[in-house]
């Protein structure tokens, strides 16, 4: 059985509505593997990835980044470990393809990951969904622009493999990079 999980958050005064369809029984944020990217903030932020676990024993994991290689960490229940990254990890254009962070727990162990782009007055945070819990056939995101504040919502997407094809079918006309995609059309 599929269930829609609505998510709402505020970004620079714009409201973003996201809806993810997850298979029932997979509705938690614990996972073995995560892919993260950061969207551009209006100021140079502190980019932080937080890792913990709900498991009774500590969990070893690796973090691979597109810019610095691989480092190791250990997640312990009741404690949060943070990893700081420079603002050069932010996506700065729709053509950025090399700004990602990949976390992988040892064996079949589970970790919990969340991230923050921290700047006074414009901090954005997210709870990261594990790669193994996202059903690629039914996952979708819908974004609504709040034109009263003259800003746009942005989404950063990281694919787990090279040459991944992404289909976007918006409910209203949007611009993806420099391409306009009409409501109901797939781009």
Secondary structure, 3 states (H helix, E strand, C coil): CEEEEEEEEEECCEEEEEEEEEECCCCCCEECEEEECEECCCCCCEEEEEEECCCCCCEEEEEEECCCEEEEEEECCCCCEEEEECHHHEECCCCCCCCCEEEEECCCCCEEEEEEEECCCCCEEEECCCHHHCCCCCCCCCCCCCHHHCCCCCCCCCCCCCCCCCCCECCCCEEECCEEECCCCEC
